[in-house]
């Protein structure tokens, strides 16, 4: 099928965005994706792009002021308000990839608290594909929009690649393909941040991970011979600059910077500062909430950690959107550790068992939170002279963990210690 308008010629349109059989189903049984398709369709029949718009729409202060509340609502998990705005925003800027990208970003943040949940994948991918389709038209046919279009192409392909590479999806071929496309358009944007600080976001990620990945995954080194070298220190500096000066990518830059500092750079103090800011700014965001609790735990700031973890569990119990088992296993484990350190052993057991329950609910029985909750339970029962129950938990760790896992070795040592004590 070919769809042709005065501005758009899209060959194979039905296979690029939605299958035609799917479309017929949506028409007969309309749902969110059907509405999305019909909202997107008018952009293909635009006779011309509006002449009163700026070349770099992402730098337009009027547009930024229009979207400020919606962006805040998005990150604060007030999606109904954000999506209501995005629907109107598409009507005004339906020729541009920005509104579709932002709508896709809302779906992305529904995935973030628990990537094992896949009910938002299809809608997220459809929005990103719409953003890509529209950006490709600007990129190919309107030179004045080429850099901005390349930014959205790099971003949309990058987000799709991150989804496909998620450990719950493991679609490595698609992830590699999307990553290759993202890198292609990043090259176009490179060094153009004088047009908009948003464009520096891709530079920062590229500079850092171009060096970090081959340093930590030797087998991937040959792949990176094709790409020019990065600079990790420069990448961190660029991400920091984006977190200060950008509008649309500001929060995403903070998230990446926080994760890099905590996970790869061992700079827990700076990561903590970012997590605290993000949680205080968006207090209803469960991902930011649990990351803040994690940083409090890592830095031994116990009173605040206890307060935040209790609140997380209360929000799960009350059914707050986005608060579920993944956040629960973090909070329960941290509270278990705190209670155990305070010799409140019955309370510690309660929290460890809750952490085990939450881990099993999401199938995360290979995680440290699960395995060390079991080890802690075994140790508490061992101290309470209940060797039978202690052995049960240690044996469960041995059964679940891999033989090279530290938790497996730890449980094995504790079992030997129990057996020796029984003989004495």
MOQUINOR-V316982 format. One record per residue. RES is the residue in three letters. SS is DSSP state (H for helix, E for strand, C for the rest). OMEGA is omega as a letter, one per 40 degrees, with the letter a starting at -180 (NA if undefined). Layout:
res=<RES & RES>
ss=<SS & SS>
omega=<OMEGA & OMEGA>
//
This chain:
res=<UNK & UNK & UNK & UNK & UNK & UNK & UNK & UNK & UNK & UNK & UNK & UNK & UNK & UNK & UNK & UNK & UNK & UNK & UNK & UNK & UNK & UNK & UNK & UNK & UNK & UNK & UNK & UNK & UNK & UNK & UNK & UNK & UNK & UNK & UNK & UNK & UNK & UNK & UNK & UNK & UNK & UNK & UNK & UNK & UNK & UNK & UNK & UNK & UNK & UNK & UNK & UNK & UNK & UNK & UNK & UNK & UNK & UNK & UNK & UNK & UNK & UNK & UNK & UNK & UNK & UNK & UNK & UNK & UNK & UNK & UNK & UNK & UNK & UNK & UNK & UNK & UNK & UNK & UNK & UNK & UNK & UNK & UNK & UNK & UNK & UNK & UNK & UNK & UNK & UNK & UNK & UNK & UNK & UNK & UNK & UNK & UNK & UNK & UNK & UNK & UNK & UNK & UNK & UNK & UNK & UNK & UNK & UNK & UNK & UNK & UNK & UNK & UNK & UNK & UNK & UNK & UNK & UNK & UNK & UNK & UNK & UNK & UNK & UNK & UNK & UNK & UNK & UNK & UNK & UNK & UNK & UNK & UNK & UNK & UNK & UNK & UNK & UNK & UNK & UNK & UNK & UNK & UNK & UNK & UNK & UNK & UNK & UNK & UNK & UNK & UNK & UNK & UNK & UNK & UNK & UNK & UNK & UNK & UNK & UNK & UNK & UNK & UNK & UNK & UNK & UNK & UNK & UNK & UNK & UNK & UNK & UNK & UNK & UNK & UNK & UNK & UNK & UNK & UNK & UNK & UNK & UNK & UNK & UNK & UNK & UNK & UNK & UNK & UNK & UNK & UNK & UNK & UNK & UNK & UNK & UNK & UNK & UNK & UNK & UNK & UNK & UNK & UNK & UNK & UNK & UNK & UNK & UNK & UNK & UNK & UNK & UNK & UNK & UNK & UNK & UNK & UNK & UNK & UNK & UNK & UNK & UNK & UNK & UNK & UNK & UNK & UNK & UNK & UNK & UNK & UNK & UNK & UNK & UNK & UNK & UNK & UNK & UNK & UNK & UNK & UNK & UNK & UNK & UNK & UNK & UNK & UNK & UNK & UNK & UNK & UNK & UNK & UNK & UNK & UNK & UNK & UNK & UNK & UNK & UNK & UNK & UNK & UNK & UNK & UNK & UNK & UNK & UNK & UNK & UNK & UNK & UNK & UNK & UNK & UNK & UNK & UNK & UNK & UNK & UNK & UNK & UNK & UNK & UNK & UNK & UNK & UNK & UNK & UNK & UNK & UNK & UNK & UNK & UNK & UNK & UNK & UNK & UNK & UNK & UNK & UNK & UNK & UNK & UNK & UNK & UNK & UNK & UNK & UNK & UNK & UNK & UNK & UNK & UNK & UNK & UNK & UNK & UNK & UNK & UNK & UNK & UNK & UNK & UNK & UNK & UNK & UNK & UNK & UNK & UNK & UNK & UNK & UNK & UNK & UNK & UNK & UNK & UNK & UNK & UNK & UNK & UNK & UNK & UNK & UNK & UNK & UNK & UNK & UNK & UNK & UNK & UNK & UNK & UNK & UNK & UNK & UNK & UNK & UNK & UNK & UNK & UNK & UNK & UNK & UNK & UNK & UNK & UNK & UNK & UNK & UNK & UNK & UNK & UNK & UNK & UNK & UNK & UNK & UNK & UNK & UNK & UNK & UNK & UNK & UNK & UNK & UNK & UNK & UNK & UNK & UNK & UNK & UNK & UNK & UNK & UNK & UNK & UNK & UNK & UNK & UNK & UNK & UNK & UNK & UNK & UNK & UNK & UNK & UNK & UNK & UNK & UNK & UNK & UNK & UNK & UNK & UNK & UNK & UNK & UNK & UNK & UNK & UNK & UNK>
ss=<C & E & E & E & C & C & C & C & E & E & E & C & H & H & H & H & C & C & C & H & H & H & H & H & H & H & H & H & C & C & C & H & H & H & H & H & H & H & H & H & H & H & H & H & H & C & C & C & C & C & C & C & C & C & C & C & H & H & H & C & H & H & H & H & H & H & H & H & H & H & H & H & H & H & H & C & C & C & H & H & H & H & H & H & H & H & H & H & H & H & H & H & C & C & C & C & C & H & H & H & H & H & H & H & H & H & H & H & H & H & H & H & C & C & C & C & C & C & C & C & H & H & H & H & H & H & H & H & H & H & H & H & H & H & H & H & H & H & H & H & H & C & H & H & H & H & H & H & H & H & H & H & H & H & H & H & H & H & H & H & H & H & H & H & H & C & C & C & C & C & C & H & H & H & H & H & H & H & H & H & H & H & H & H & H & H & H & H & H & C & C & C & C & C & C & C & H & H & H & H & H & H & H & H & H & H & H & H & H & H & H & H & H & H & H & H & C & H & H & H & H & H & H & H & C & C & C & C & C & C & C & H & H & H & H & H & H & H & H & H & H & H & H & H & H & C & C & C & C & H & H & H & H & H & H & H & H & H & H & H & H & H & H & C & C & C & C & H & H & H & H & H & H & H & H & H & H & H & H & H & H & C & C & C & C & H & H & H & H & H & H & H & H & H & H & H & H & H & C & C & C & H & H & H & H & H & H & H & H & H & H & H & H & H & H & H & H & C & C & C & C & C & C & C & H & H & H & H & H & H & H & H & H & H & H & H & H & H & H & H & H & C & C & C & H & H & H & H & H & H & H & H & H & H & H & H & H & H & H & H & H & C & C & C & C & C & C & H & H & H & H & H & H & H & H & H & H & H & H & H & H & H & H & C & C & C & H & H & H & H & H & H & H & H & H & H & H & H & H & H & C & C & C & C & C & H & H & H & H & H & H & H & H & H & H & H & H & H & H & H & H & H & H & C>
omega=<i & i & a & i & a & a & a & i & a & i & a & a & a & a & a & a & i & i & a & i & i & a & i & i & a & i & a & a & a & i & a & a & i & i & i & a & a & i & a & a & a & a & a & a & i & i & i & i & a & a & a & i & i & i & i & a & a & i & a & a & i & i & i & i & i & a & a & a & a & i & i & i & i & a & i & i & i & a & a & a & a & a & i & i & a & i & i & a & i & a & a & a & a & i & a & a & a & a & i & i & i & i & i & i & i & i & i & a & i & i & a & a & a & a & i & i & a & a & a & a & a & a & i & a & i & i & a & i & i & i & i & a & a & i & i & i & i & a & a & a & a & a & a & i & a & a & a & i & i & i & a & i & i & a & a & i & i & i & i & i & i & i & a & a & i & a & i & a & i & i & a & a & i & i & i & i & i & i & i & i & i & i & i & a & i & i & i & a & a & i & a & a & i & i & i & i & i & a & i & a & i & i & a & i & a & a & a & a & i & i & a & a & i & i & a & i & a & a & a & a & a & a & a & i & a & a & i & a & i & a & a & a & i & i & i & i & a & i & i & i & i & a & i & a & a & i & a & a & a & a & i & i & i & a & i & a & i & a & i & a & a & a & a & a & a & i & a & a & i & i & i & a & i & a & i & i & a & i & a & a & a & a & a & a & a & i & i & a & a & i & i & i & i & i & i & i & a & a & i & i & a & a & i & i & a & a & a & a & i & i & i & a & i & a & i & a & a & i & i & a & i & i & a & a & a & i & a & a & i & a & a & i & a & i & i & i & i & a & i & i & i & i & i & a & i & i & i & i & i & a & i & i & i & i & i & a & a & i & i & i & a & i & a & a & i & a & i & a & i & a & a & i & i & i & i & i & i & a & i & i & i & i & a & i & i & a & a & i & i & i & i & a & i & i & i & i & i & a & a & a & i & a & i & a & i & i & i & a & i & i & i & i & a & i & i & i & i & a & i & i & a & a & a & NA>
//
